[in-house]
């Protein structure tokens, strides 16, 4: 994500959504985009954002318990909090120590052990000061009687001196492995470096942090590489395939279908260039190079994504993927897949505007409902 977008993250909590939209427009970031050469539709989907809880402090990521409680993160403070969406009750569960929230750093990803609550572990990705140096870390917090009582560091890797492109999304897959994305640290060469360099990579690990024997690179947590920076990925509930959203530089935000051992071709040769060539940011590293399933010539600051499966919205949205962004007015967009669910069917359509002007994280609730967060609230998508 471009630096000027990241700066918005630090100021949007102190201005109204109207002023936010005005400031973004003044910066030249327009909500109209191109998807595979076609303009996106206006927000005519008839969907609404129903407020679940407002007045929150930069809830960059959240997840659900099987009973519907929301565990969410405060990006800058490192607090892990528990929200009851039925009553509005909100309390602290744990505070991750040493969190650095500069730029795009902070507490960025959260998920629960797939056997929760029998396995009472909360997983968090955070950029932290550890022993006097900055580290991107994945920690596992042990819960006892509704409170975090201790934590174990599963993974730590040096954070870039540049506070951008940290990634931070984490999610357990249908294989009960933990998937973690770490951004390229604002250095495109990192994404193609497979020598003990975790930046620009999708990682896969066991719930205890160990390396699965089935990983594609022997002895490595790396599962896929050649990715610039991502704030969103999710698994198709019908196929189990992993769909990822990727921020481009000044062009080519992407939606990718990630696969094991795949090179998604971001690297040192990348260039937006001056000619209208939409795929020149996917030209680096070993072949075969996997190209995006959909791209945006003009960046939308693409963020979280989630699939509709029994999500309570009109039938036309069933099986489709929703995703958000932080540029412009923070539109929620939707797109369909082909019959094999291996490619995008057509372009995307905007279906609502975020009340807060941005969309950060997106999740599916246990009942299938789709939720998203902005800079100070969590919402449910309603028909």
N, C-alpha and C positions, 0 to 999 in steps of 0.2 A: 504494500500500500504506500502511496506517495506520502512524503513527509507532511505536506500541507493538509492532507486528510487526517493524519495522526494528530496534528495540532488541534483539529476540531474536537477530538475526543476529550481534550483537557479543558475546553471552554464551554462545551454545550450544557454542562450542568448549571451554568450561571446565567444563561440567557433563555429566552422563550423560544418555542419552536418557530414562531414567526420570524424572529430575528435570525435564527439559525438558517432558515430557508433563504432569507435575504442575503446573509453573508456568503453562503455557498454560491448563490447565483452571481454575486459580485466577483467571486474568485474564478468564475468561468466554468464551473462544474455544473453542467446542465443535466437534468434528469432524462432527456431524450437520448437514446442510445441506438447503436446498430447491432443487431444480432444476425450474424451470417449475411450481412448486407441489407437487412430489412429493419426499418424502425420498429421499436417496441410499441405495443398498443398503449393507449391511455388507461388509467386506472378505472375500468368500467366493469370489474368483476362482481360488484355488488357485495363485497365482503366488508367486514367491520373489525376493528381492533377493540376488544372488550378489556377494559382495565382489570387486571388481577390485583396488582399492588403498585402504588406509586410512591414517590419520595425515597427511592432507593439510591444507593451510592455506587453508581457505575457497575451495574450487574452484568459483567462481561460474559459470564457463563452460568448455566444452571442445569439441573437434572432432576428427575423424579424418583421417589421411592415407589414400590409397587402399590402402596396405598394412596399415592397422589400427593404426598408432601413434596415441597420443592426445596432442594439444597442449592444455594446459589453463592457466587463469589462477589466480593467487592474487589475490583481490579487493583486499586491503589493501596488499600489497607491490608489486603490479605485475609480479611475475615471470611470465614465460611459460615453462612447463616441458613436457618431453616424457616421456611415460610409455609404456613397453612393456608392454601388458597381459598378454603371455605370460610374461615374465620378472620383471616387477615393477620393472625398472630405471627410475629416475626421475632426470632431471637438468635443470639450468637451460638454457634456450635463449637467453633475453634478459630484461632487466629494463627495463620501461617507466619512464622517469624522471618524477619529480614527481607520482606518483599520490596522490590524496587519497581515503582510504577512509572518511571520516566518513559516518554515516547509511547511505544507500543508494548512496553514491558508490563509486568504485574502478574496478578493471579488470573490466569487466562483459560483454564480448562478444568472440568470437574466431571466425575462419574462415580457410580457406586459399584461395588463388587456384584457380578451377575447373580450371586447366590445370597444377596442381601435379603433379610437381616441375619440369616444364619452365619454368613461371613460378614461381620460388621466393619467393613473397611470403606472409607471414602478416599478417592484418588484425586489429586490436584496437581496441575501443572502450574508452576510459578517461577518467575525470575527472581532469584534471591541472592543476597550477599552471604556467601559461605566462606569462612576463613579469610575474609578480606578481599575476596574476588567475586565477581558476578557469575552466577551459574543459572542455566535453565535446568530446572529440576522437576522430576516427577516424584511426589511423595505419597505415601499411603498412611492415612490417619485412622487409628483404631477408635471406634465408637463404644461407649459404655454408658447406658442409661441416658441416651440422648445427647451426650457431650463427647467431644473429641478429647482423648486422654493422653495420646502419645502419637508420634509419627516416625516412619522409617523412610529414608531416601532410597528410592529404587533406581533412579537414573539421574546423573548430573553431567552436564556438558558445559564448557565455557560459553558464556553469553558474549555476543559481539560488543565491542566498545560503542558501536552505533546502536542506539536504542530502538531500532526498527526491524521489522521482518522477524519477529520471534515466533510466529505461529501460535501454538499453545492449545489447540483443540485436542481433546482426548476422548475416547469412546470405546467401550467394549463392543466387540463384534459378535455376530451370531456363533462364531467359533469359540467364544468365551476368552478370547485373547484381547489384550489392551492395545489399541492403536493410538499412536501419539504422533502429532506433526510438529516438527521444529522448522522454522523458517530459515532462509539462507543468510540471515544476519546482514542483509544489505550488501552482500558480495556474491555475485552470480556464480563465480567459480566454485563456491562451496557445494552447489547442488549436484555437481558432477564428480566430486571428490569422494571416493569410496574408501579412503584410507583412514579409518577411525574418525571420520568427520560426520557428525550427525545432522549438520545443517542442510536445509533443502531436501529433507527426507521424510518419508512416512515410516514410522517405526512400528514394530509388532513385538509384543512380549507377553510372557505368562503373567498371571495376577501377582506373583511374587517378584516380578521384575526380571526374571531369568529369561534366557533366549530359547524360544521354541526350536525343537529339533527340525521342524518343518519349515523354518524360515528359508527364503531363497538364497541368501548369502550365508554360507556356513560360518557359525560363530559370531554372527552379527545380528543386531536388532533391526537393521535396515530391511524394509519390505519393498519399498519403491523409492525412486529418486528422480532428480531433475525437476524439482518443483520449487517455485519461487517463494511464495508465502501464501498461507491458507488460514482462514478463520472458520472454515466450515467443511465438514464431511459427514456423510451418513450412509447407512446401509439400506439398500432397497429391501423392504420387508418381504417382497415376493421372490427375490432371487438371491439375496445375501450379498450382492455386488456393492462395491464401495464407490460412491459418487462424491467428488471433491470439488470445491470452489477454490479458484486460485486468482490472486491479485496480480494484474499485469503492471508494468511500469507506467508509461503514458499511453499505452494501448493494450488491447488484448487481455482483459479479464477473461477467465476461462471457466468452463465446467468440464471436468475430466472423469472418465471411468478408470479408476486406478486398478492396477493388477500387479500381482507379485512379480518381482524382478524387473518391472517395467521402468524404462527411462522415458520421462515425460519432457525431456529435451530442453529445459531451461538450463542455461549455462553461460560460459564466458563469451560465446559468440552472439548472444542475444542482441537484438537491435530493433527498435520500432521503425527506424528509418523514415524517409520522407515519402516513399512510394506507398500506395495503398495495398500493401501485401499483408494479409491478416495473420499469417503464421510465421513471421520471421522471429518470433520469440521462442520458437520450438525447433532450434536448429543445432543443438550442441550435444556432444557426447556420442556414446556408442549406438549403433543401430541394432535392432529396429527402434525407431523413435515414435512414441505414441503421441498422436496429435489430439487436441481437444475435441470434445463432442459438440461444443458450442462455445463461441467466443464473442466478445464485445469489442468492437474497434475502439470505442471511447470507453474509458474505465468507469465503472459504477461503484468501485470500492466493494466488490462482492464479498458477502459474509456467510452467515449460517444458512443451512438448508435442512429440509425435512420432507418426508413423503406423507401423502394422505392415504391412509388405509383405515377405513371406518372412522374418519376424522370428524364426522358430524356436519360436513359441508355439503352443498348440493352435489348430486351424483356425478356431474361433469368433472369434478375435481378428483374423483377416486383414482388412485394409482399414480397421480401426478406428483411432481416434485416442486415444492415451494422453496424460494431462496430470497435473501435480502441484500441490502447494500447500505453504504453510509454516504454516498454522494447524492447531491440533489436533495430531494425530499424523502429519501429513504423508502423507496417503494418496495412492497412485497410483490414478487413476481412468481409466475407459475409456468411450467412447461410439461409437455407430455413426452413419453418414450415410445419407441416403436414396439411392434408386437413381441419381439424377442427381448425387449428391455435392455438392449445393448447400444442404443443410439437415441439421440433426441429426435422427436417428431415435430418439425416446424421450429419456429422461434419461440420466444417467451412473451408473456403478456403481463403487464402490471395490473394488480387486482386491488391493492389498497395502498394508502400512504401511512407511514408510521406517524403517530401523533407526536413523537419526539424528534422526528426528522432523520432518524437513523434506525437501522436494524443491526443488532449485534448477533446474538446467539439465537438459534431456533431448535426446538425439541418437540418430540411427540410425547404426549402424556400416556399413562397406562390405558386410558379409555380411548386412545387414538387421537384426541384433540391436539391441534397444532398451536404452539405458544412461541412467542419471541420476546426478546428484551431489547430495550434501547438504553440510553444513558442514565435513566432514573426510574425505570418501570419495567414490569413484566405484563404482557398482554396475551389474551387468547384470541385466535382468529375465529370469527363467527360469521355465519351466513346471514 
